[in-house]
Amino acid sequence: MRRRLQRKGLSVWRGALCCLVAALLVSTLAPSVRGQTEPSGPDPHYQRGVDLQKSGKLAEAVLEYEASLKNGHKLEVLANLGAALAGLGRYEEAVVRYNEALKLAPGHPMVLFNLGASYYKSGNLRMAAESFEQTWKADPSNVRSQILVGDCRLQLGEYRKAVEILEPLEQKNPQDLTLAYLLGNAYMKDRQLDKGQRQLEKILKNGESAETHLMMAIAMSGVFRNKEAIEAYKKALQLNPKIPLAHAGLATEYLRQSELDLAMNEYKAELEINPNDYTANFYLGYLHRRNREYEESLRYLNRAIKLRPNDGAAMLQLGMVYLLIGKLEEAQKTLEAVVKNEPEFVDGYIHLARVYFKKKMLAEGQQAQKTADELRSRRESARKVTGYDPDHPVVLEEGTDSRP
C-alpha cells in the first residue's frame, strides 16, 4: 500500500468510519517488511511462510514462521509472523511479536504501524494512538498514521486533541470527504458547532448520505434537541444500517427519554457493528447494573475500561457493582483510584464513603462524605451563578452524577 493516503471518491467514502479504518489498516494482512529487509541466509521455513501468507493460508504460515524462529530471531520473520497472527485475529500474540521485532529494529515505521493496528483492532486505543504517533514521528509522510491518531483520540473522548491533529490535515486536503467527516465529528463532540456545521455543509454538497444525517444528529444532540436528533439518527440508519456511531447515538437519545429497553437494544446493535464502541459498552454496563444483572454489567464495564483506561465514569460504575455484590476490597481499590484520578468527582467520594462505612472504617468514611458534601455545595453555588452543571448526567438517579 502506498504510504500516502489516496483520495477516495464519494462512493468509497460512504463506507464510513469502519471502512476507512479497514482501508488504513489493510497492510497488516501482508508481510510487513518484505522488500526492506531480507533473510540473512537460506531459510526454507521463512520462504514457505511467505508463500503461504501470500496465498492466504495464515495458520500454516504461522507454523512456518515459528519454526524459522528456532534458528534465531530475525526482523523479517517476527514482523511477518505478527502480520499473519493479526490476520487471524490473534492480536495480543501479534503485539508480542511486533514488540520483539522492534527490539531488533527500534523505530521501524511499518512495524510500528502494524503494532498500532493490532492494538487498535484489539480495542486498546490508547496504546494504538501511541504506536501511530511513533510511526508518524519516524515517517512524517505517513498520512495514514496521522489520521488514525486523530481517530483514536476521537474514540478515547479526547475531542480537542483529535481536532488539533485532524485540522491541519484537512486544511492541506480540503476536498477529502473522509477527513471532513472525521474532523466534523470531532468539532461536534467538542461543541465547536459552527466549525462542525461548515464540515457538514461541505459533505452535503456531495449529496444526501448516511454520514450527513449522522453529523446532523450529533449536532442536534449537542444542543439537546432530542426529537430532531432521533429523526436524524434513524434516517442515517435507513440509508446505512451499519454506519458506526448511529445506533449508539440513537440509544443515548432514548436513554435521555428514559426508554431504557430501546436504549439497550440500540447499544447492543452498535456493538454488533463496532465491538470497541466505548459509549455502548459503558451504558450497557450501567443498564445491566440497574437491572441487577451484575455479571453482564461487569463484562461491559471492564470492556469500557479497556477501551479508556482509568476512565472515571466507567470505574465508578465498576466500583458500584463491586459494592453491590459485596466485593468490598475490589470496590475500595477501584473507587480510591477514581477520586485519585478525578479529585472533584462527587460520586467517587459518595460511594467510597459507603464502602468505608461497610468496612467499619468510620474515620475514612466520614472524611470521604465530608469531601463529597463540600464538592456538592461548591457545585450548587456554581450552578446558581452560571446556570450550568458540568456534571449533568444523561440519566439522573439518586446518589449519582456519573457521566460517560
C-alpha positions in Angstrom: 0.0 0.0 0.0 1.3 3.4 -0.8 2.4 5.5 2.1 0.3 8.4 1.2 -3.4 8.1 1.6 -5.0 8.2 -1.8 -8.1 10.4 -2.4 -11.3 8.4 -2.3 -14.4 9.1 -4.3 -17.7 9.6 -2.7 -18.9 6.0 -3.3 -15.9 4.7 -1.3 -16.1 7.4 1.4 -19.7 6.5 2.1 -18.5 3.3 3.7 -18.0 5.5 6.8 -15.5 5.2 9.6 -15.3 1.4 9.8 -14.4 1.2 6.1 -11.9 4.0 6.5 -10.1 2.1 9.3 -10.2 -1.2 7.4 -8.6 0.5 4.4 -6.0 2.2 6.5 -5.1 -1.0 8.4 -5.1 -3.4 5.4 -1.3 -3.5 5.4 -1.4 -5.7 8.5 -2.6 -8.6 6.3 0.5 -8.6 4.1 4.2 -9.3 5.0 5.2 -6.3 6.9 8.8 -5.6 5.8 9.2 -7.7 2.6 11.5 -5.8 0.2 13.0 -3.8 3.0 15.0 -6.4 5.0 15.7 -9.8 3.6 16.8 -13.0 5.4 20.5 -13.2 6.0 20.7 -16.7 4.5 18.6 -19.6 3.1 15.7 -20.3 5.4 13.1 -22.8 3.9 10.7 -22.3 6.8 10.6 -18.5 6.2 10.2 -18.8 2.4 7.4 -21.3 2.8 5.8 -19.0 5.4 5.9 -16.1 2.9 4.4 -18.2 0.1 1.6 -19.5 2.4 0.9 -16.0 3.6 0.6 -14.7 0.0 -1.9 -17.4 -0.7 -4.0 -16.6 2.4 -3.1 -19.7 4.4 -2.2 -17.8 7.5 -2.4 -20.5 10.1 0.1 -22.6 8.1 2.3 -19.6 7.6 2.4 -19.0 11.4 3.7 -22.5 11.9 6.4 -22.0 9.4 7.5 -18.7 10.8 7.6 -20.1 14.3 9.8 -23.0 13.0 12.1 -20.4 11.4 12.5 -18.6 14.8 14.1 -21.7 16.2 17.2 -20.7 14.2 17.3 -17.3 15.8 15.1 -14.2 15.8 15.1 -12.1 12.6 13.3 -8.9 11.9 11.5 -10.1 8.8 10.4 -13.3 10.4 9.0 -11.6 13.5 7.3 -8.9 11.6 5.6 -11.2 9.1 4.6 -13.6 11.9 3.0 -10.6 13.6 1.1 -9.8 10.4 -0.1 -13.4 10.0 -1.3 -13.5 13.6 -3.1 -10.2 13.1 -4.7 -11.6 10.0 -6.1 -14.5 12.1 -7.4 -12.1 14.7 -4.8 -13.1 17.3 -3.9 -9.6 18.1 -2.4 -10.0 21.5 0.1 -12.5 20.1 0.8 -10.2 17.2 1.6 -7.4 19.6 4.2 -9.6 21.3 5.9 -10.4 18.0 5.9 -6.9 16.8 7.5 -5.7 20.0 10.1 -8.4 19.7 10.8 -7.1 16.1 11.1 -3.5 17.4 13.8 -4.6 19.8 15.8 -5.6 16.7 14.9 -2.5 14.7 13.7 0.3 17.1 11.6 2.9 15.3 10.9 0.7 12.2 7.9 2.6 10.7 6.0 -0.3 9.2 6.4 -2.5 12.3 5.3 0.4 14.5 2.3 1.0 12.2 1.3 -2.7 12.3 1.8 -2.7 16.1 -0.6 0.2 16.3 -3.1 -1.6 14.0 -3.1 -4.7 16.3 -3.6 -2.6 19.4 -6.4 -0.8 17.5 -8.2 -4.0 16.5 -7.9 -5.4 20.0 -9.6 -2.3 21.4 -6.5 -0.9 23.2 -6.9 2.5 21.7 -4.5 4.4 24.0 -1.6 2.1 23.0 -2.7 2.2 19.4 -2.5 6.0 19.5 1.0 5.9 21.0 2.2 3.5 18.3 0.7 5.5 15.5 2.2 8.7 16.9 5.7 6.9 16.9 5.0 5.9 13.3 4.2 9.5 12.4 7.4 10.7 14.0 9.5 8.1 12.3 7.8 8.7 8.9 6.2 12.2 8.7 4.9 11.3 5.2 2.7 8.5 6.6 -0.7 10.3 6.5 -2.5 7.1 7.5 -0.8 7.1 10.9 -1.8 10.8 11.4 -5.4 10.1 10.6 -5.5 7.1 12.9 -4.0 9.1 15.8 -6.9 11.5 15.3 -9.4 8.7 15.1 -8.0 7.1 18.3 -8.2 10.4 20.2 -11.8 10.9 19.0 -12.8 7.4 20.2 -11.0 8.0 23.5 -13.1 11.1 24.1 -10.2 13.4 23.7 -12.0 15.6 21.2 -9.8 18.7 21.4 -6.7 16.6 20.7 -8.5 15.0 17.8 -9.3 18.4 16.4 -5.6 19.6 16.8 -4.4 16.5 14.8 -7.1 16.4 12.1 -7.5 20.1 11.4 -4.1 20.7 9.8 -4.6 17.6 7.7 -8.0 18.7 6.5 -6.6 22.2 5.6 -4.0 20.5 3.4 -6.6 18.3 1.8 -9.8 20.4 1.7 -11.6 18.1 -0.8 -11.0 14.9 1.2 -14.5 14.0 2.5 -13.2 11.3 4.8 -11.2 14.0 6.7 -14.2 16.3 6.6 -16.3 13.6 8.2 -13.8 12.8 11.0 -13.0 16.4 11.7 -16.7 17.4 11.6 -17.4 14.7 14.2 -14.6 15.9 16.4 -15.8 19.5 16.2 -19.4 18.4 17.1 -18.2 16.4 20.0 -16.0 19.3 21.2 -19.1 21.6 21.0 -17.5 23.7 18.2 -20.8 23.6 16.4 -20.1 26.4 13.9 -17.0 24.7 12.6 -18.7 21.3 12.6 -21.6 22.9 10.5 -19.1 24.0 7.9 -17.7 20.5 7.5 -21.3 19.2 7.3 -22.1 21.7 4.5 -19.1 20.6 2.6 -20.3 17.0 2.8 -23.9 18.0 1.9 -22.7 19.4 -1.4 -21.9 15.9 -2.5 -25.5 14.7 -2.0 -27.5 13.0 0.8 -25.8 10.3 2.7 -25.9 8.4 6.0 -22.9 10.4 7.1 -24.6 13.8 6.6 -27.6 12.7 8.7 -25.2 11.2 11.4 -23.4 14.6 11.7 -26.7 16.4 11.9 -27.9 14.0 14.6 -24.7 14.7 16.6 -25.2 18.4 16.2 -28.9 18.2 17.4 -27.9 16.0 20.3 -25.2 18.6 21.3 -27.9 21.3 21.8 -30.4 18.8 23.4 -32.9 18.8 20.5 -33.8 15.2 21.3 -36.7 14.8 18.7 -34.6 16.1 15.8 -31.6 14.0 16.9 -33.7 10.8 16.9 -35.1 11.5 13.5 -31.6 12.2 12.0 -30.1 9.0 13.6 -33.0 6.9 12.2 -32.5 8.5 8.7 -28.8 7.7 8.8 -29.6 4.1 9.7 -32.2 3.8 7.0 -29.5 4.8 4.4 -26.8 2.6 6.0 -27.9 0.2 8.8 -24.2 -0.5 9.6 -22.9 3.0 9.9 -20.8 3.3 13.1 -21.9 5.5 16.0 -25.5 5.9 14.8 -27.0 3.1 16.9 -25.1 4.3 20.0 -26.2 7.9 19.4 -29.8 6.8 19.0 -29.6 4.7 22.1 -28.3 7.7 24.1 -31.3 9.8 23.0 -33.6 7.0 24.1 -31.8 7.0 27.4 -32.4 10.7 27.8 -36.1 9.9 27.4 -35.8 7.0 30.0 -36.8 4.5 27.3 -34.3 2.0 28.7 -35.3 -1.1 26.8 -35.0 0.7 23.4 -31.7 2.1 24.5 -30.3 -1.3 25.5 -31.3 -2.8 22.1 -29.6 0.0 20.2 -26.4 -0.2 22.2 -26.2 -3.9 21.5 -26.8 -3.2 17.8 -23.9 -0.8 17.9 -21.6 -3.5 19.4 -22.5 -5.9 16.6 -21.0 -3.3 14.2 -18.3 -1.9 16.4 -17.4 -4.0 19.5 -14.9 -1.3 20.5 -17.5 1.5 20.9 -16.9 2.9 24.4 -20.3 4.5 24.8 -22.2 1.3 24.1 -20.1 -0.7 26.4 -20.3 1.9 29.2 -24.1 2.3 29.1 -24.8 -1.4 28.7 -22.7 -1.9 31.9 -24.8 0.9 33.5 -28.1 -0.5 32.4 -27.3 -4.1 33.4 -26.3 -2.8 36.8 -29.7 -1.1 37.1 -31.3 -4.4 36.2 -29.2 -6.2 38.9 -27.6 -8.3 36.2 -24.2 -7.9 37.7 -22.1 -10.4 35.7 -23.3 -8.8 32.5 -22.6 -5.4 33.9 -19.0 -6.3 34.9 -18.4 -7.7 31.4 -19.3 -4.5 29.6 -17.7 -2.2 32.2 -14.4 -4.0 32.0 -14.5 -3.7 28.3 -15.2 0.1 28.6 -12.2 0.5 30.9 -10.0 -1.5 28.5 -11.1 1.0 25.8 -10.5 4.0 28.0 -8.1 3.0 30.8 -8.7 4.8 34.1 -11.9 6.4 32.8 -13.6 7.8 35.9 -17.2 7.2 34.9 -16.7 3.6 34.0 -14.5 2.9 37.0 -17.2 4.5 39.2 -19.8 2.1 37.8 -17.5 -0.8 38.3 -16.9 0.2 41.9 -20.6 0.4 42.4 -21.1 -3.1 41.1 -18.4 -4.5 43.3 -20.1 -2.7 46.3 -23.5 -4.2 45.4 -22.1 -7.8 45.1 -20.1 -7.5 48.4 -16.6 -7.4 46.9 -15.5 -4.6 49.2 -11.8 -4.8 48.7 -12.2 -4.5 44.9 -14.8 -1.7 45.4 -12.4 0.2 47.7 -9.4 -0.2 45.3 -11.5 0.9 42.3 -13.2 3.9 44.0 -9.9 5.1 45.6 -8.5 5.2 42.1 -11.5 7.2 40.8 -11.0 10.0 43.4 -7.2 10.0 42.9 -7.6 10.5 39.2 -10.6 12.9 39.4 -10.3 14.7 42.8 -13.6 16.6 42.2 -15.8 13.7 41.1 -18.5 13.9 43.7 -19.9 10.4 43.2 -16.5 8.9 43.7 -16.5 10.1 47.3 -20.1 9.3 47.9 -19.7 5.6 47.0 -16.2 5.4 48.6 -17.7 6.6 51.8 -20.3 3.8 51.6 -17.5 1.2 51.1 -15.6 2.6 54.1 -18.7 2.5 56.3 -19.4 -1.1 55.3 -15.8 -2.0 56.3 -16.2 -0.2 59.6 -13.6 2.4 58.6 -15.5 5.2 60.2 -12.9 8.0 60.1 -12.2 7.4 56.4 -15.9 7.2 55.6 -16.6 10.5 57.4 -13.8 12.2 55.6 -15.0 10.9 52.2 -18.5 12.0 52.9 -17.3 15.4 54.1 -15.4 15.9 50.9 -18.5 14.9 48.8 -20.7 17.4 50.7 -18.1 20.2 50.2 -17.8 19.4 46.4 -21.6 19.2 46.1 -22.1 22.6 47.8 -19.5 24.2 45.6 -21.2 22.8 42.5 -24.6 24.0 43.6 -23.2 27.5 44.1 -21.6 27.5 40.6 -24.9 26.3 39.1 -26.8 29.2 40.8 -24.3 31.7 39.4 -23.9 30.3 35.9 -26.9 28.1 35.4 -24.5 25.4 34.1 -23.9 22.0 35.7 -20.7 20.5 34.3 -21.6 17.0 35.7 -25.1 16.9 34.4 -25.8 13.2 33.5 -27.7 11.6 30.7 -29.8 9.8 33.2 -30.5 11.1 36.7 -30.7 8.6 39.5 -30.5 9.1 43.2 -26.9 9.4 44.5 -25.1 9.6 41.2 -24.0 12.2 38.8 -21.9 9.8 36.7 -21.3 10.7 33.1 -19.7 9.0 30.1 
